[in-house]
Amino acid sequence: MARVRRRFLPFAFLCYLVAYIDRVNVGFVATALQRELNISATGYGLAAGLFFLGYCLFEIPSNLILDRVGARRWIARIMIGWGVVSMGTMFVRDGPTFMIARVLLGIAEAGFFPGMVLFFTYWFPASERARTGALFMMASPIAVIIGAPLSQALLRLDGVLGLHGWQWLFLVEGMPAVILGVLALFVLTDKPDDAEWLAPADREWLRKTMADDRAARHAAGQTSLKHGFMSPQLWLLCSVFFLNSIVNYGMFLWLPKLLEDVTGARGWYLSVITTIPFLVALFGMVFVGRASDRSGERTRYVAGCALATAAGLVIAVSFQRQTALLVVGFTVAQMALRALAGVFWAIPPQLLGGAAAAAGIAVINAIGNLGGFFGPTLIGALYDRTGSYSSGLIALTAVLVLEAALVLRLRLPPTATSSIARPQ
């Protein structure tokens, strides 16, 4: 398993890092885009959220195709496609073309995240998935830690070769996805049976371990598409992730601009206070993921993280004029919200297997990510109406309380730990 982790997790992490930067880099250029494309806060929030409409439309077919043709080729196709579209965003000229570019980016990236979650179910047993998911999803806060100063540096290229700073940002940050897409063809392996880089005894142990993992789900009748789509648990998971995405993207896609407007921070100082919450979040993700795997408990960890996120937002709303406490509030919120994700994505493979897992994970991610459309739009609309970010953050707090209540209604089978002897 250590060899499997070394081969796949760093590469998957790097791919998700680039994906997240390409998805949310509009948050770093919100002010420039609003000014140069002549769009309002509501228009910006709508355009930022439109990514998720295109994304959600193609999630399910993408994951079913991946399950059929293999992750190696399909992940490569996804990454090359979104890299090209991300670079093409430099050519937008007004609000409508920006909105079209966001929809196309969503279509191109559709299937990457649920595809990687599904890919992990081929290689990692249930007892390791919260920790594995947390290590993979650490890319999202690190994307901000890297993306904030990188974006500030790229924006200073304004005027070089006749391009605006935001055009340089889309061009440079989209290019790595194309390179990684080509590398995916050489790094990824579809199934343990194909892992020639493992010793025969290791390969056989892993094949049997994962076969037993699939058999446990099959015994519970959770492998058919029909059963998966009829399961109330699946739709409850969709609802939980929908609410979580409202908060995640409502907070994140506005955070750099919110901190700029409220604190007056600019340049490198803004990038520093933007990255602090995400830097601290890394520790929370690892700690909570490991604790969840050790205990086998999932739902109470997710609910606790949701309520901790709400507490962080309450601190941020209460101390908006005190920069240090404002950053503390967002740090608590981000630490809990990012930790929640790693545990949450260990739940669907615990309930679903086979074709049901491929479709179910995609359904949860597709429907859930529609919240990524409503969250930024809600914050923008409330800001235009009230002239303050407080009402938007309070709305997100209420969403988190509802999310915690819903996730506690889930009834999960126990997480098994592998008792198969390791090869000698």
C-alpha distance (Angstrom), angle and dihedral (degrees) to the residues before:
residue distance angle dihedral
M1 . . .
A2 3.80 . .
R3 3.80 88.8 .
V4 3.80 91.3 49.0
R5 3.80 90.9 49.5
R6 3.80 92.3 49.4
R7 3.78 92.2 50.5
F8 3.80 100.2 45.4
L9 3.80 112.1 20.9
P10 3.83 99.8 61.7
F11 3.80 91.3 47.6
A12 3.82 93.8 43.9
F13 3.81 88.8 47.2
L14 3.81 91.8 51.9
C15 3.82 91.9 48.1
Y16 3.81 92.3 50.3
L17 3.80 90.1 45.9
V18 3.81 90.1 57.5
A19 3.82 91.3 42.1
Y20 3.78 92.3 53.3
I21 3.79 93.5 46.9
D22 3.82 90.3 50.9
R23 3.81 91.0 46.7
V24 3.79 98.8 49.4
N25 3.81 105.5 25.2
V26 3.81 88.1 105.2
G27 3.81 85.7 74.9
F28 3.80 89.7 66.7
V29 3.81 94.3 50.2
A30 3.81 98.8 38.3
T31 3.80 94.5 116.8
A32 3.81 93.9 46.8
L33 3.81 92.7 46.0
Q34 3.81 93.5 48.1
R35 3.79 90.0 50.5
E36 3.81 100.4 42.3
L37 3.81 97.6 36.9
N38 3.82 92.2 39.9
I39 3.82 97.1 -128.3
S40 3.82 129.4 147.6
A41 3.80 127.2 -125.2
T42 3.81 88.8 -98.1
G43 3.81 90.7 49.6
Y44 3.79 92.0 49.2
G45 3.80 92.2 48.5
L46 3.81 90.3 48.9
A47 3.81 93.1 49.0
A48 3.82 92.6 46.4
G49 3.79 90.2 51.0
L50 3.81 95.4 46.4
F51 3.79 87.9 77.9
F52 3.78 87.4 77.1
L53 3.80 95.8 54.3
G54 3.80 92.3 61.1
Y55 3.80 89.6 38.5
C56 3.79 94.2 53.9
L57 3.82 96.4 46.2
F58 3.82 92.5 62.7
E59 3.82 102.5 33.7
I60 3.81 99.4 95.4
P61 3.83 99.2 44.3
S62 3.81 89.3 44.4
N63 3.82 93.5 55.9
L64 3.79 92.9 44.7
I65 3.81 89.5 52.0
L66 3.82 90.6 48.6
D67 3.80 90.8 52.4
R68 3.81 89.0 51.8
V69 3.83 103.6 40.6
G70 3.82 99.5 28.2
A71 3.79 135.2 -104.5
R72 3.80 96.1 -96.5
R73 3.80 97.4 68.1
W74 3.79 97.7 29.6
I75 3.80 97.2 50.2
A76 3.82 88.3 48.3
R77 3.82 90.3 53.0
I78 3.80 92.2 49.2
M79 3.80 94.8 49.3
I80 3.78 96.5 47.3
G81 3.81 90.1 47.9
W82 3.78 96.6 50.8
G83 3.81 92.2 44.0
V84 3.80 90.8 56.5
V85 3.82 92.6 47.4
S86 3.81 92.6 46.1
M87 3.80 91.1 53.8
G88 3.81 89.3 45.9
T89 3.83 90.2 59.7
M90 3.82 86.9 79.3
F91 3.83 87.6 76.8
V92 3.82 97.7 60.7
R93 3.79 113.3 122.2
D94 3.83 106.8 -177.4
G95 3.79 144.4 1.0
P96 3.83 97.4 -72.8
T97 3.83 94.7 48.9
F98 3.80 89.8 46.9
M99 3.80 89.7 52.8
I100 3.82 90.8 49.4
A101 3.80 90.5 50.5
R102 3.81 91.1 52.4
V103 3.81 92.2 50.9
L104 3.81 91.1 49.0
L105 3.81 91.2 48.9
G106 3.80 89.4 53.3
I107 3.81 91.4 50.6
A108 3.81 91.8 48.4
E109 3.81 94.9 48.5
A110 3.83 95.1 41.8
G111 3.77 111.4 125.5
F112 3.80 99.5 20.2
F113 3.80 99.6 105.6
P114 3.83 98.2 38.0
G115 3.80 87.6 40.8
M116 3.81 90.6 58.4
V117 3.82 91.5 45.1
L118 3.82 88.3 52.4
F119 3.81 90.9 45.2
F120 3.81 90.0 55.9
T121 3.82 89.9 55.4
Y122 3.82 87.3 63.0
W123 3.81 92.1 55.5
F124 3.83 111.0 24.4
P125 3.83 125.7 58.1
A126 3.81 119.8 -128.8
S127 3.81 93.9 -100.4
E128 3.83 91.2 63.9
R129 3.79 102.0 41.6
A130 3.81 102.8 93.8
R131 3.81 90.8 53.1
T132 3.81 91.7 42.6
G133 3.80 91.1 48.2
A134 3.80 91.6 48.3
L135 3.81 92.6 51.6
F136 3.82 90.1 48.5
M137 3.81 94.3 45.4
M138 3.79 93.0 48.5
A139 3.79 81.8 86.6
S140 3.81 91.0 77.4
P141 3.83 97.4 63.0
I142 3.81 90.8 37.2
A143 3.81 87.4 53.6
V144 3.79 87.1 63.0
I145 3.81 93.7 43.8
I146 3.80 89.2 53.8
G147 3.79 97.9 29.8
A148 3.80 97.9 54.9
P149 3.83 98.3 59.2
L150 3.82 91.6 33.7
S151 3.79 90.6 53.8
Q152 3.79 91.7 48.0
A153 3.82 89.6 52.2
L154 3.81 92.8 48.2
L155 3.80 92.4 47.6
R156 3.81 88.2 58.4
L157 3.81 88.1 63.8
D158 3.80 87.0 75.2
G159 3.81 108.4 144.6
V160 3.83 96.4 15.7
L161 3.83 108.8 135.4
G162 3.78 88.0 -6.2
L163 3.82 94.2 -67.0
H164 3.78 128.3 127.3
G165 3.80 117.9 -120.0
W166 3.82 92.0 -110.6
Q167 3.83 89.4 53.9
W168 3.80 90.4 55.1
L169 3.80 88.6 49.9
F170 3.81 94.3 56.1
L171 3.80 92.4 42.8
V172 3.80 97.8 49.5
E173 3.81 97.7 37.7
G174 3.82 93.5 49.0
M175 3.79 96.2 53.0
P176 3.86 99.0 73.0
A177 3.82 91.3 60.3
V178 3.80 91.1 62.7
I179 3.82 91.6 49.5
L180 3.81 93.1 47.7
G181 3.80 90.3 47.1
V182 3.80 89.8 60.7
L183 3.83 91.3 45.7
A184 3.83 90.8 51.9
L185 3.80 88.4 70.8
F186 3.81 89.1 63.8
V187 3.82 102.7 34.3
L188 3.81 105.0 43.5
T189 3.80 123.6 74.3
D190 3.80 118.9 -162.8
K191 3.83 101.8 -140.4
P192 3.84 138.9 -0.1
D193 3.82 89.4 -106.9
D194 3.82 87.9 66.0
A195 3.82 95.9 48.7
E196 3.79 101.3 115.2
W197 3.81 87.9 163.2
L198 3.85 88.6 69.6
A199 3.81 123.0 78.3
P200 3.83 111.6 -105.4
A201 3.83 92.8 -110.6
D202 3.83 91.8 49.4
R203 3.79 91.2 47.1
E204 3.81 91.6 51.3
W205 3.82 92.2 47.6
L206 3.79 91.5 50.9
R207 3.80 92.6 45.1
K208 3.81 90.7 53.3
T209 3.80 93.6 43.5
M210 3.79 92.6 53.1
A211 3.82 91.7 42.8
D212 3.81 89.0 55.7
D213 3.81 89.4 47.5
R214 3.81 90.6 54.3
A215 3.81 91.5 44.2
A216 3.80 91.3 56.5
R217 3.80 90.6 57.0
H218 3.80 92.3 42.7
A219 3.81 90.0 53.7
A220 3.80 88.5 56.9
G221 3.81 90.4 52.6
Q222 3.79 94.1 -116.1
T223 3.80 102.2 128.6
S224 3.81 107.2 80.5
L225 3.79 123.2 89.1
K226 3.81 90.7 -130.4
H227 3.79 93.4 53.7
G228 3.78 91.8 44.4
F229 3.80 95.2 53.4
M230 3.81 92.6 44.2
S231 3.79 93.1 52.0
P232 3.84 114.0 109.9
Q233 3.80 86.6 -154.8
L234 3.81 90.7 63.6
W235 3.79 93.0 53.7
L236 3.78 91.3 44.8
L237 3.81 88.3 54.7
C238 3.81 89.1 49.9
S239 3.81 89.8 53.4
V240 3.80 93.1 48.6
F241 3.78 93.3 49.5
F242 3.82 91.7 44.2
L243 3.81 89.9 57.5
N244 3.79 91.1 44.0
S245 3.82 91.5 52.8
I246 3.81 91.5 51.2
V247 3.79 87.8 59.0
N248 3.79 97.6 37.7
Y249 3.79 98.0 52.9
G250 3.79 96.1 28.5
M251 3.78 87.8 59.1
F252 3.78 100.2 36.1
L253 3.81 103.0 43.3
W254 3.80 88.9 52.5
L255 3.82 99.9 36.2
P256 3.84 99.8 91.7
K257 3.81 91.9 46.5
L258 3.82 92.8 41.9
L259 3.81 91.3 53.3
E260 3.81 90.6 45.5
D261 3.82 93.5 50.6
V262 3.80 97.5 41.4
T263 3.82 100.2 40.6
G264 3.80 100.6 27.6
A265 3.82 89.3 -128.5
R266 3.79 118.2 157.3
G267 3.80 139.0 -178.2
W268 3.78 118.6 -10.2
Y269 3.81 94.2 -2.9
L270 3.80 89.1 57.7
S271 3.80 91.4 48.7
V272 3.83 90.5 50.8
I273 3.81 96.7 51.7
T274 3.81 89.5 42.9
T275 3.81 92.6 55.1
I276 3.83 97.9 45.7
P277 3.85 95.5 79.4
F278 3.80 91.8 48.8
L279 3.79 94.2 46.4
V280 3.81 91.8 54.5
A281 3.82 89.7 44.3
L282 3.83 90.3 67.5
F283 3.78 91.7 69.5
G284 3.79 92.9 47.8
M285 3.80 92.1 52.0
V286 3.82 94.4 53.4
F287 3.81 94.6 42.8
V288 3.81 96.3 47.7
G289 3.82 93.7 42.2
R290 3.80 92.5 53.5
A291 3.80 92.7 44.1
S292 3.80 91.3 51.2
D293 3.82 92.6 49.6
R294 3.80 92.3 48.6
S295 3.80 93.9 50.3
G296 3.80 97.3 35.1
E297 3.81 87.2 -134.9
R298 3.81 117.8 134.5
T299 3.82 114.8 156.7
R300 3.80 98.2 52.6
Y301 3.80 91.0 49.0
V302 3.81 90.4 52.1
A303 3.81 92.3 47.1
G304 3.80 92.4 46.8
C305 3.80 91.7 50.3
A306 3.82 91.0 49.4
L307 3.81 91.7 53.0
A308 3.81 91.4 45.8
T309 3.81 88.8 53.0
A310 3.81 89.2 52.0
A311 3.81 89.8 51.4
G312 3.80 90.2 52.5
L313 3.80 91.6 52.4
V314 3.81 90.8 49.5
I315 3.82 88.5 55.3
A316 3.83 90.4 48.7
V317 3.82 92.4 50.7
S318 3.80 92.7 46.3
F319 3.81 95.9 50.7
Q320 3.81 105.2 34.0
R321 3.80 93.1 137.1
Q322 3.79 94.6 51.5
T323 3.79 106.8 73.3
A324 3.81 96.5 -161.0
L325 3.81 94.4 52.0
L326 3.80 91.6 41.3
V327 3.80 89.5 56.6
V328 3.83 90.2 45.3
G329 3.80 89.6 55.1
F330 3.79 93.5 50.9
T331 3.82 90.0 43.9
V332 3.81 91.7 57.0
A333 3.80 90.0 44.8
Q334 3.80 95.3 49.6
M335 3.80 94.4 43.5
A336 3.80 91.8 54.6
L337 3.80 95.8 39.2
R338 3.81 94.4 51.4
A339 3.82 92.0 45.1
L340 3.80 88.7 52.2
A341 3.82 92.0 59.1
G342 3.80 96.6 59.4
V343 3.80 92.7 51.7
F344 3.80 94.6 41.8
W345 3.81 93.7 56.2
A346 3.81 90.7 53.1
I347 3.83 87.8 64.7
P348 3.87 103.6 66.3
P349 3.85 95.5 55.8
Q350 3.81 87.3 49.2
L351 3.82 88.8 60.4
L352 3.80 103.1 32.3
G353 3.79 138.6 46.1
G354 3.80 140.8 173.0
A355 3.81 115.9 6.8
A356 3.81 89.0 -11.9
A357 3.81 89.8 61.4
A358 3.81 93.3 49.1
A359 3.80 92.8 49.1
G360 3.80 97.2 33.2
I361 3.81 96.1 53.0
A362 3.81 88.9 48.1
V363 3.83 92.1 48.0
I364 3.80 91.8 50.9
N365 3.80 92.2 47.8
A366 3.82 93.4 42.8
I367 3.80 98.7 48.0
G368 3.77 92.5 34.3
N369 3.77 93.3 52.3
L370 3.79 90.6 56.9
G371 3.77 81.0 81.7
G372 3.79 85.1 68.7
F373 3.79 87.0 66.8
F374 3.81 96.0 47.8
G375 3.81 97.5 42.1
P376 3.84 100.3 61.5
T377 3.81 90.9 36.6
L378 3.82 91.0 52.4
I379 3.81 93.4 50.1
G380 3.83 92.0 47.6
A381 3.81 94.3 47.3
L382 3.82 93.6 47.6
Y383 3.80 90.8 47.2
D384 3.82 92.0 52.0
R385 3.82 90.1 49.7
T386 3.81 99.0 44.1
G387 3.81 105.2 21.4
S388 3.82 88.7 -130.5
Y389 3.79 137.7 90.7
S390 3.83 92.3 -142.2
S391 3.80 96.7 87.3
G392 3.80 91.4 51.0
L393 3.80 93.3 49.9
I394 3.81 91.5 47.5
A395 3.81 89.0 52.2
L396 3.81 89.7 52.6
T397 3.82 89.5 50.8
A398 3.80 90.7 56.2
V399 3.81 90.0 49.1
L400 3.83 90.4 54.4
V401 3.80 93.1 52.5
L402 3.81 89.7 52.3
E403 3.82 90.1 47.8
A404 3.81 91.2 54.0
A405 3.80 91.5 50.1
L406 3.81 92.6 50.2
V407 3.81 97.8 47.3
L408 3.80 90.8 54.1
R409 3.82 87.9 62.9
L410 3.82 91.0 65.9
R411 3.82 117.2 106.8
L412 3.80 111.6 -156.5
P413 3.80 132.8 -175.0
P414 3.82 113.5 -117.0
T415 3.81 118.6 -85.5
A416 3.76 108.0 -110.5
T417 3.79 122.1 -141.0
S418 3.76 117.8 -144.0
S419 3.81 115.1 -106.0
I420 3.79 95.8 177.5
A421 3.79 113.2 125.6
R422 3.78 115.1 -109.8
P423 3.81 116.2 -118.4
Q424 3.78 113.9 -95.6
